[in-house]
Amino acid sequence: MLPMARRRAITEGVFGGNRRWLVLGGLAWALRAYQYASTREPEVVYRAEIRPGETLVFERQTPKKTKRGRRS
């Protein structure tokens, strides 16, 4: 039902100028965004067995600066 409301909100609310559909579509989009934000599962990046004596090192690499990033 939400996908239909979002689709109709675009066609009738944004392009058609119907304010009621625009508001209902905004609510449908907000509800979908809330569902997406609240149900996101953490992503497993690496999984391995560790034996006694082995260690793991976690490092975070900083992204390379581009010309835009160097501007002050």
PDB file of N, CA, C and O in Angstrom:
ATOM      1  N   MET A   1       0.813  -1.184   0.000  1.00  0.00           N
ATOM      2  CA  MET A   1       0.000   0.000   0.000  1.00  0.00           C
ATOM      3  C   MET A   1       0.869   1.266   0.000  1.00  0.00           C
ATOM      4  O   MET A   1       0.546   2.241  -0.679  1.00  0.00           O
ATOM      5  N   LEU A   2       1.967   1.249   0.759  1.00  0.00           N
ATOM      6  CA  LEU A   2       2.840   2.422   0.783  1.00  0.00           C
ATOM      7  C   LEU A   2       3.495   2.715  -0.562  1.00  0.00           C
ATOM      8  O   LEU A   2       3.578   3.882  -0.947  1.00  0.00           O
ATOM      9  N   PRO A   3       3.963   1.705  -1.291  1.00  0.00           N
ATOM     10  CA  PRO A   3       4.544   2.028  -2.598  1.00  0.00           C
ATOM     11  C   PRO A   3       3.537   2.700  -3.532  1.00  0.00           C
ATOM     12  O   PRO A   3       3.887   3.607  -4.286  1.00  0.00           O
ATOM     13  N   MET A   4       2.282   2.245  -3.473  1.00  0.00           N
ATOM     14  CA  MET A   4       1.259   2.861  -4.313  1.00  0.00           C
ATOM     15  C   MET A   4       1.015   4.311  -3.894  1.00  0.00           C
ATOM     16  O   MET A   4       0.862   5.185  -4.748  1.00  0.00           O
ATOM     17  N   ALA A   5       0.978   4.569  -2.598  1.00  0.00           N
ATOM     18  CA  ALA A   5       0.759   5.935  -2.106  1.00  0.00           C
ATOM     19  C   ALA A   5       1.928   6.844  -2.491  1.00  0.00           C
ATOM     20  O   ALA A   5       1.720   7.997  -2.869  1.00  0.00           O
ATOM     21  N   ARG A   6       3.147   6.331  -2.397  1.00  0.00           N
ATOM     22  CA  ARG A   6       4.303   7.137  -2.785  1.00  0.00           C
ATOM     23  C   ARG A   6       4.272   7.444  -4.279  1.00  0.00           C
ATOM     24  O   ARG A   6       4.553   8.569  -4.693  1.00  0.00           O
ATOM     25  N   ARG A   7       3.928   6.441  -5.085  1.00  0.00           N
ATOM     26  CA  ARG A   7       3.876   6.636  -6.530  1.00  0.00           C
ATOM     27  C   ARG A   7       2.782   7.623  -6.913  1.00  0.00           C
ATOM     28  O   ARG A   7       2.990   8.504  -7.747  1.00  0.00           O
ATOM     29  N   ARG A   8       1.614   7.468  -6.295  1.00  0.00           N
ATOM     30  CA  ARG A   8       0.504   8.375  -6.602  1.00  0.00           C
ATOM     31  C   ARG A   8       0.787   9.789  -6.099  1.00  0.00           C
ATOM     32  O   ARG A   8       0.345  10.766  -6.702  1.00  0.00           O
ATOM     33  N   ALA A   9       1.519   9.894  -5.003  1.00  0.00           N
ATOM     34  CA  ALA A   9       1.880  11.209  -4.477  1.00  0.00           C
ATOM     35  C   ALA A   9       2.764  11.961  -5.459  1.00  0.00           C
ATOM     36  O   ALA A   9       2.632  13.174  -5.616  1.00  0.00           O
ATOM     37  N   ILE A  10       3.657  11.249  -6.113  1.00  0.00           N
ATOM     38  CA  ILE A  10       4.517  11.891  -7.097  1.00  0.00           C
ATOM     39  C   ILE A  10       3.691  12.352  -8.296  1.00  0.00           C
ATOM     40  O   ILE A  10       3.806  13.497  -8.734  1.00  0.00           O
ATOM     41  N   THR A  11       2.862  11.456  -8.820  1.00  0.00           N
ATOM     42  CA  THR A  11       2.128  11.805 -10.039  1.00  0.00           C
ATOM     43  C   THR A  11       1.055  12.855  -9.786  1.00  0.00           C
ATOM     44  O   THR A  11       0.940  13.814 -10.549  1.00  0.00           O
ATOM     45  N   GLU A  12       0.271  12.689  -8.727  1.00  0.00           N
ATOM     46  CA  GLU A  12      -0.833  13.625  -8.499  1.00  0.00           C
ATOM     47  C   GLU A  12      -0.450  14.796  -7.600  1.00  0.00           C
ATOM     48  O   GLU A  12      -0.991  15.891  -7.748  1.00  0.00           O
ATOM     49  N   GLY A  13       0.464  14.579  -6.685  1.00  0.00           N
ATOM     50  CA  GLY A  13       0.829  15.650  -5.776  1.00  0.00           C
ATOM     51  C   GLY A  13       1.851  16.610  -6.338  1.00  0.00           C
ATOM     52  O   GLY A  13       1.651  17.825  -6.327  1.00  0.00           O
ATOM     53  N   VAL A  14       2.940  16.068  -6.825  1.00  0.00           N
ATOM     54  CA  VAL A  14       4.015  16.924  -7.321  1.00  0.00           C
ATOM     55  C   VAL A  14       3.684  17.438  -8.723  1.00  0.00           C
ATOM     56  O   VAL A  14       3.738  18.642  -8.972  1.00  0.00           O
ATOM     57  N   PHE A  15       3.343  16.533  -9.631  1.00  0.00           N
ATOM     58  CA  PHE A  15       3.105  16.929 -11.016  1.00  0.00           C
ATOM     59  C   PHE A  15       1.689  17.444 -11.243  1.00  0.00           C
ATOM     60  O   PHE A  15       1.466  18.299 -12.100  1.00  0.00           O
ATOM     61  N   GLY A  16       0.726  16.920 -10.471  1.00  0.00           N
ATOM     62  CA  GLY A  16      -0.662  17.323 -10.667  1.00  0.00           C
ATOM     63  C   GLY A  16      -1.079  18.521  -9.837  1.00  0.00           C
ATOM     64  O   GLY A  16      -2.107  19.136 -10.123  1.00  0.00           O
ATOM     65  N   GLY A  17      -0.318  18.863  -8.831  1.00  0.00           N
ATOM     66  CA  GLY A  17      -0.630  20.021  -8.007  1.00  0.00           C
ATOM     67  C   GLY A  17      -1.679  19.773  -6.938  1.00  0.00           C
ATOM     68  O   GLY A  17      -2.209  20.731  -6.375  1.00  0.00           O
ATOM     69  N   ASN A  18      -1.995  18.525  -6.639  1.00  0.00           N
ATOM     70  CA  ASN A  18      -2.984  18.195  -5.616  1.00  0.00           C
ATOM     71  C   ASN A  18      -2.301  18.198  -4.253  1.00  0.00           C
ATOM     72  O   ASN A  18      -1.481  17.326  -3.965  1.00  0.00           O
ATOM     73  N   ARG A  19      -2.633  19.163  -3.425  1.00  0.00           N
ATOM     74  CA  ARG A  19      -1.969  19.347  -2.138  1.00  0.00           C
ATOM     75  C   ARG A  19      -2.224  18.168  -1.192  1.00  0.00           C
ATOM     76  O   ARG A  19      -1.332  17.779  -0.438  1.00  0.00           O
ATOM     77  N   ARG A  20      -3.423  17.603  -1.225  1.00  0.00           N
ATOM     78  CA  ARG A  20      -3.752  16.474  -0.341  1.00  0.00           C
ATOM     79  C   ARG A  20      -2.835  15.291  -0.628  1.00  0.00           C
ATOM     80  O   ARG A  20      -2.313  14.677   0.303  1.00  0.00           O
ATOM     81  N   TRP A  21      -2.631  14.962  -1.905  1.00  0.00           N
ATOM     82  CA  TRP A  21      -1.747  13.861  -2.248  1.00  0.00           C
ATOM     83  C   TRP A  21      -0.296  14.183  -1.929  1.00  0.00           C
ATOM     84  O   TRP A  21       0.479  13.292  -1.584  1.00  0.00           O
ATOM     85  N   LEU A  22       0.064  15.424  -2.042  1.00  0.00           N
ATOM     86  CA  LEU A  22       1.418  15.833  -1.702  1.00  0.00           C
ATOM     87  C   LEU A  22       1.700  15.598  -0.216  1.00  0.00           C
ATOM     88  O   LEU A  22       2.769  15.102   0.141  1.00  0.00           O
ATOM     89  N   VAL A  23       0.750  15.951   0.644  1.00  0.00           N
ATOM     90  CA  VAL A  23       0.909  15.741   2.088  1.00  0.00           C
ATOM     91  C   VAL A  23       0.903  14.252   2.418  1.00  0.00           C
ATOM     92  O   VAL A  23       1.744  13.785   3.186  1.00  0.00           O
ATOM     93  N   LEU A  24      -0.040  13.502   1.843  1.00  0.00           N
ATOM     94  CA  LEU A  24      -0.093  12.056   2.103  1.00  0.00           C
ATOM     95  C   LEU A  24       1.171  11.357   1.598  1.00  0.00           C
ATOM     96  O   LEU A  24       1.676  10.435   2.238  1.00  0.00           O
ATOM     97  N   GLY A  25       1.668  11.796   0.466  1.00  0.00           N
ATOM     98  CA  GLY A  25       2.905  11.227  -0.058  1.00  0.00           C
ATOM     99  C   GLY A  25       4.099  11.545   0.817  1.00  0.00           C
ATOM    100  O   GLY A  25       4.977  10.705   1.014  1.00  0.00           O
ATOM    101  N   GLY A  26       4.130  12.764   1.343  1.00  0.00           N
ATOM    102  CA  GLY A  26       5.219  13.123   2.258  1.00  0.00           C
ATOM    103  C   GLY A  26       5.201  12.271   3.507  1.00  0.00           C
ATOM    104  O   GLY A  26       6.250  11.859   4.001  1.00  0.00           O
ATOM    105  N   LEU A  27       4.005  12.006   4.020  1.00  0.00           N
ATOM    106  CA  LEU A  27       3.893  11.123   5.192  1.00  0.00           C
ATOM    107  C   LEU A  27       4.315   9.701   4.853  1.00  0.00           C
ATOM    108  O   LEU A  27       4.984   9.047   5.653  1.00  0.00           O
ATOM    109  N   ALA A  28       3.934   9.214   3.677  1.00  0.00           N
ATOM    110  CA  ALA A  28       4.324   7.861   3.266  1.00  0.00           C
ATOM    111  C   ALA A  28       5.843   7.763   3.105  1.00  0.00           C
ATOM    112  O   ALA A  28       6.447   6.771   3.512  1.00  0.00           O
ATOM    113  N   TRP A  29       6.459   8.787   2.517  1.00  0.00           N
ATOM    114  CA  TRP A  29       7.915   8.786   2.364  1.00  0.00           C
ATOM    115  C   TRP A  29       8.606   8.866   3.725  1.00  0.00           C
ATOM    116  O   TRP A  29       9.626   8.213   3.940  1.00  0.00           O
ATOM    117  N   ALA A  30       8.061   9.657   4.637  1.00  0.00           N
ATOM    118  CA  ALA A  30       8.649   9.779   5.975  1.00  0.00           C
ATOM    119  C   ALA A  30       8.553   8.457   6.723  1.00  0.00           C
ATOM    120  O   ALA A  30       9.495   8.058   7.408  1.00  0.00           O
ATOM    121  N   LEU A  31       7.415   7.776   6.594  1.00  0.00           N
ATOM    122  CA  LEU A  31       7.245   6.482   7.254  1.00  0.00           C
ATOM    123  C   LEU A  31       8.241   5.471   6.700  1.00  0.00           C
ATOM    124  O   LEU A  31       8.828   4.704   7.463  1.00  0.00           O
ATOM    125  N   ARG A  32       8.439   5.460   5.397  1.00  0.00           N
ATOM    126  CA  ARG A  32       9.393   4.539   4.782  1.00  0.00           C
ATOM    127  C   ARG A  32      10.819   4.852   5.238  1.00  0.00           C
ATOM    128  O   ARG A  32      11.598   3.934   5.494  1.00  0.00           O
ATOM    129  N   ALA A  33      11.161   6.107   5.339  1.00  0.00           N
ATOM    130  CA  ALA A  33      12.493   6.489   5.802  1.00  0.00           C
ATOM    131  C   ALA A  33      12.705   6.063   7.252  1.00  0.00           C
ATOM    132  O   ALA A  33      13.790   5.612   7.619  1.00  0.00           O
ATOM    133  N   TYR A  34      11.666   6.208   8.075  1.00  0.00           N
ATOM    134  CA  TYR A  34      11.768   5.769   9.474  1.00  0.00           C
ATOM    135  C   TYR A  34      11.950   4.262   9.554  1.00  0.00           C
ATOM    136  O   TYR A  34      12.772   3.780  10.334  1.00  0.00           O
ATOM    137  N   GLN A  35      11.192   3.509   8.756  1.00  0.00           N
ATOM    138  CA  GLN A  35      11.327   2.054   8.749  1.00  0.00           C
ATOM    139  C   GLN A  35      12.731   1.644   8.325  1.00  0.00           C
ATOM    140  O   GLN A  35      13.320   0.734   8.908  1.00  0.00           O
ATOM    141  N   TYR A  36      13.259   2.310   7.320  1.00  0.00           N
ATOM    142  CA  TYR A  36      14.599   1.983   6.835  1.00  0.00           C
ATOM    143  C   TYR A  36      15.651   2.278   7.905  1.00  0.00           C
ATOM    144  O   TYR A  36      16.568   1.483   8.113  1.00  0.00           O
ATOM    145  N   ALA A  37      15.520   3.406   8.574  1.00  0.00           N
ATOM    146  CA  ALA A  37      16.510   3.805   9.574  1.00  0.00           C
ATOM    147  C   ALA A  37      16.445   2.943  10.823  1.00  0.00           C
ATOM    148  O   ALA A  37      17.470   2.698  11.459  1.00  0.00           O
ATOM    149  N   SER A  38      15.261   2.481  11.180  1.00  0.00           N
ATOM    150  CA  SER A  38      15.114   1.756  12.441  1.00  0.00           C
ATOM    151  C   SER A  38      15.340   0.255  12.309  1.00  0.00           C
ATOM    152  O   SER A  38      15.562  -0.405  13.324  1.00  0.00           O
ATOM    153  N   THR A  39      15.293  -0.313  11.113  1.00  0.00           N
ATOM    154  CA  THR A  39      15.419  -1.761  10.979  1.00  0.00           C
ATOM    155  C   THR A  39      16.715  -2.186  10.300  1.00  0.00           C
ATOM    156  O   THR A  39      16.857  -3.346   9.915  1.00  0.00           O
ATOM    157  N   ARG A  40      17.642  -1.283  10.151  1.00  0.00           N
ATOM    158  CA  ARG A  40      18.885  -1.630   9.479  1.00  0.00           C
ATOM    159  C   ARG A  40      19.746  -2.539  10.355  1.00  0.00           C
ATOM    160  O   ARG A  40      19.996  -2.237  11.522  1.00  0.00           O
ATOM    161  N   GLU A  41      20.184  -3.627   9.795  1.00  0.00           N
ATOM    162  CA  GLU A  41      21.034  -4.578  10.499  1.00  0.00           C
ATOM    163  C   GLU A  41      22.497  -4.219  10.260  1.00  0.00           C
ATOM    164  O   GLU A  41      22.847  -3.717   9.192  1.00  0.00           O
ATOM    165  N   PRO A  42      23.355  -4.476  11.252  1.00  0.00           N
ATOM    166  CA  PRO A  42      24.781  -4.218  11.023  1.00  0.00           C
ATOM    167  C   PRO A  42      25.331  -5.150   9.940  1.00  0.00           C
ATOM    168  O   PRO A  42      24.897  -6.296   9.817  1.00  0.00           O
ATOM    169  N   GLU A  43      26.270  -4.656   9.172  1.00  0.00           N
ATOM    170  CA  GLU A  43      26.845  -5.424   8.074  1.00  0.00           C
ATOM    171  C   GLU A  43      28.094  -6.147   8.551  1.00  0.00           C
ATOM    172  O   GLU A  43      28.987  -5.530   9.132  1.00  0.00           O
ATOM    173  N   VAL A  44      28.162  -7.454   8.310  1.00  0.00           N
ATOM    174  CA  VAL A  44      29.337  -8.243   8.667  1.00  0.00           C
ATOM    175  C   VAL A  44      30.356  -8.058   7.555  1.00  0.00           C
ATOM    176  O   VAL A  44      30.085  -8.373   6.397  1.00  0.00           O
ATOM    177  N   VAL A  45      31.528  -7.547   7.908  1.00  0.00           N
ATOM    178  CA  VAL A  45      32.562  -7.277   6.923  1.00  0.00           C
ATOM    179  C   VAL A  45      33.534  -8.437   6.829  1.00  0.00           C
ATOM    180  O   VAL A  45      33.982  -8.785   5.737  1.00  0.00           O
ATOM    181  N   TYR A  46      33.864  -9.036   7.955  1.00  0.00           N
ATOM    182  CA  TYR A  46      34.849 -10.119   7.972  1.00  0.00           C
ATOM    183  C   TYR A  46      34.524 -11.053   9.119  1.00  0.00           C
ATOM    184  O   TYR A  46      34.186 -10.607  10.215  1.00  0.00           O
ATOM    185  N   ARG A  47      34.628 -12.346   8.866  1.00  0.00           N
ATOM    186  CA  ARG A  47      34.377 -13.333   9.906  1.00  0.00           C
ATOM    187  C   ARG A  47      35.429 -14.425   9.787  1.00  0.00           C
ATOM    188  O   ARG A  47      35.668 -14.954   8.702  1.00  0.00           O
ATOM    189  N   ALA A  48      36.058 -14.760  10.911  1.00  0.00           N
ATOM    190  CA  ALA A  48      37.087 -15.804  10.912  1.00  0.00           C
ATOM    191  C   ALA A  48      37.213 -16.380  12.313  1.00  0.00           C
ATOM    192  O   ALA A  48      36.837 -15.749  13.300  1.00  0.00           O
ATOM    193  N   GLU A  49      37.747 -17.587  12.377  1.00  0.00           N
ATOM    194  CA  GLU A  49      38.017 -18.222  13.666  1.00  0.00           C
ATOM    195  C   GLU A  49      39.383 -17.781  14.141  1.00  0.00           C
ATOM    196  O   GLU A  49      40.327 -17.692  13.355  1.00  0.00           O
ATOM    197  N   ILE A  50      39.487 -17.507  15.425  1.00  0.00           N
ATOM    198  CA  ILE A  50      40.765 -17.088  16.003  1.00  0.00           C
ATOM    199  C   ILE A  50      41.230 -18.186  16.954  1.00  0.00           C
ATOM    200  O   ILE A  50      40.492 -18.635  17.831  1.00  0.00           O
ATOM    201  N   ARG A  51      42.448 -18.594  16.754  1.00  0.00           N
ATOM    202  CA  ARG A  51      43.024 -19.619  17.625  1.00  0.00           C
ATOM    203  C   ARG A  51      43.787 -18.938  18.750  1.00  0.00           C
ATOM    204  O   ARG A  51      44.123 -17.759  18.636  1.00  0.00           O
ATOM    205  N   PRO A  52      44.064 -19.645  19.825  1.00  0.00           N
ATOM    206  CA  PRO A  52      44.840 -19.050  20.910  1.00  0.00           C
ATOM    207  C   PRO A  52      46.201 -18.573  20.404  1.00  0.00           C
ATOM    208  O   PRO A  52      46.903 -19.292  19.693  1.00  0.00           O
ATOM    209  N   GLY A  53      46.555 -17.353  20.785  1.00  0.00           N
ATOM    210  CA  GLY A  53      47.827 -16.772  20.388  1.00  0.00           C
ATOM    211  C   GLY A  53      47.723 -15.856  19.176  1.00  0.00           C
ATOM    212  O   GLY A  53      48.633 -15.065  18.927  1.00  0.00           O
ATOM    213  N   GLU A  54      46.634 -15.946  18.415  1.00  0.00           N
ATOM    214  CA  GLU A  54      46.458 -15.072  17.253  1.00  0.00           C
ATOM    215  C   GLU A  54      45.847 -13.745  17.702  1.00  0.00           C
ATOM    216  O   GLU A  54      45.147 -13.674  18.712  1.00  0.00           O
ATOM    217  N   THR A  55      46.125 -12.717  16.942  1.00  0.00           N
ATOM    218  CA  THR A  55      45.585 -11.394  17.268  1.00  0.00           C
ATOM    219  C   THR A  55      44.911 -10.789  16.047  1.00  0.00           C
ATOM    220  O   THR A  55      45.173 -11.174  14.907  1.00  0.00           O
ATOM    221  N   LEU A  56      44.047  -9.845  16.319  1.00  0.00           N
ATOM    222  CA  LEU A  56      43.394  -9.072  15.266  1.00  0.00           C
ATOM    223  C   LEU A  56      43.793  -7.620  15.414  1.00  0.00           C
ATOM    224  O   LEU A  56      43.875  -7.101  16.527  1.00  0.00           O
ATOM    225  N   VAL A  57      44.039  -6.970  14.301  1.00  0.00           N
ATOM    226  CA  VAL A  57      44.364  -5.551  14.305  1.00  0.00           C
ATOM    227  C   VAL A  57      43.309  -4.843  13.463  1.00  0.00           C
ATOM    228  O   VAL A  57      43.105  -5.181  12.298  1.00  0.00           O
ATOM    229  N   PHE A  58      42.642  -3.858  14.062  1.00  0.00           N
ATOM    230  CA  PHE A  58      41.634  -3.067  13.359  1.00  0.00           C
ATOM    231  C   PHE A  58      42.224  -1.704  13.052  1.00  0.00           C
ATOM    232  O   PHE A  58      42.701  -1.006  13.947  1.00  0.00           O
ATOM    233  N   GLU A  59      42.189  -1.332  11.788  1.00  0.00           N
ATOM    234  CA  GLU A  59      42.678  -0.025  11.371  1.00  0.00           C
ATOM    235  C   GLU A  59      41.616   0.640  10.515  1.00  0.00           C
ATOM    236  O   GLU A  59      40.861  -0.013   9.796  1.00  0.00           O
ATOM    237  N   ARG A  60      41.584   1.944  10.615  1.00  0.00           N
ATOM    238  CA  ARG A  60      40.679   2.701   9.769  1.00  0.00           C
ATOM    239  C   ARG A  60      41.520   3.585   8.865  1.00  0.00           C
ATOM    240  O   ARG A  60      42.311   4.406   9.331  1.00  0.00           O
ATOM    241  N   GLN A  61      41.337   3.405   7.581  1.00  0.00           N
ATOM    242  CA  GLN A  61      42.082   4.211   6.631  1.00  0.00           C
ATOM    243  C   GLN A  61      41.293   5.468   6.327  1.00  0.00           C
ATOM    244  O   GLN A  61      40.094   5.415   6.053  1.00  0.00           O
ATOM    245  N   THR A  62      41.976   6.596   6.377  1.00  0.00           N
ATOM    246  CA  THR A  62      41.306   7.848   6.043  1.00  0.00           C
ATOM    247  C   THR A  62      41.250   7.981   4.533  1.00  0.00           C
ATOM    248  O   THR A  62      42.188   7.586   3.840  1.00  0.00           O
ATOM    249  N   PRO A  63      40.161   8.531   4.015  1.00  0.00           N
ATOM    250  CA  PRO A  63      40.068   8.681   2.564  1.00  0.00           C
ATOM    251  C   PRO A  63      41.080   9.692   2.037  1.00  0.00           C
ATOM    252  O   PRO A  63      41.440  10.648   2.725  1.00  0.00           O
ATOM    253  N   LYS A  64      41.524   9.469   0.829  1.00  0.00           N
ATOM    254  CA  LYS A  64      42.477  10.385   0.212  1.00  0.00           C
ATOM    255  C   LYS A  64      41.775  11.702  -0.070  1.00  0.00           C
ATOM    256  O   LYS A  64      40.619  11.722  -0.493  1.00  0.00           O
ATOM    257  N   LYS A  65      42.475  12.793   0.165  1.00  0.00           N
ATOM    258  CA  LYS A  65      41.896  14.100  -0.086  1.00  0.00           C
ATOM    259  C   LYS A  65      41.931  14.432  -1.570  1.00  0.00           C
ATOM    260  O   LYS A  65      42.936  14.230  -2.252  1.00  0.00           O
ATOM    261  N   THR A  66      40.824  14.938  -2.042  1.00  0.00           N
ATOM    262  CA  THR A  66      40.754  15.388  -3.421  1.00  0.00           C
ATOM    263  C   THR A  66      40.971  16.888  -3.463  1.00  0.00           C
ATOM    264  O   THR A  66      41.179  17.515  -2.424  1.00  0.00           O
ATOM    265  N   LYS A  67      40.925  17.457  -4.630  1.00  0.00           N
ATOM    266  CA  LYS A  67      41.106  18.890  -4.750  1.00  0.00           C
ATOM    267  C   LYS A  67      40.008  19.640  -3.987  1.00  0.00           C
ATOM    268  O   LYS A  67      40.264  20.690  -3.397  1.00  0.00           O
ATOM    269  N   ARG A  68      38.794  19.100  -4.001  1.00  0.00           N
ATOM    270  CA  ARG A  68      37.708  19.733  -3.266  1.00  0.00           C
ATOM    271  C   ARG A  68      37.943  19.666  -1.761  1.00  0.00           C
ATOM    272  O   ARG A  68      37.606  20.602  -1.036  1.00  0.00           O
ATOM    273  N   GLY A  69      38.519  18.563  -1.290  1.00  0.00           N
ATOM    274  CA  GLY A  69      38.753  18.395   0.131  1.00  0.00           C
ATOM    275  C   GLY A  69      39.850  19.284   0.679  1.00  0.00           C
ATOM    276  O   GLY A  69      39.886  19.554   1.880  1.00  0.00           O
ATOM    277  N   ARG A  70      40.740  19.740  -0.174  1.00  0.00           N
ATOM    278  CA  ARG A  70      41.854  20.591   0.279  1.00  0.00           C
ATOM    279  C   ARG A  70      41.456  22.052   0.440  1.00  0.00           C
ATOM    280  O   ARG A  70      42.138  22.821   1.118  1.00  0.00           O
ATOM    281  N   ARG A  71      40.356  22.424  -0.184  1.00  0.00           N
ATOM    282  CA  ARG A  71      39.925  23.833  -0.086  1.00  0.00           C
ATOM    283  C   ARG A  71      39.588  24.213   1.332  1.00  0.00           C
ATOM    284  O   ARG A  71      38.988  23.426   2.065  1.00  0.00           O
ATOM    285  N   SER A  72      39.960  25.395   1.721  1.00  0.00           N
ATOM    286  CA  SER A  72      39.665  25.882   3.076  1.00  0.00           C
ATOM    287  C   SER A  72      38.569  26.904   3.065  1.00  0.00           C
ATOM    288  O   SER A  72      38.194  27.419   4.118  1.00  0.00           O
TER     289      SER A  72
END
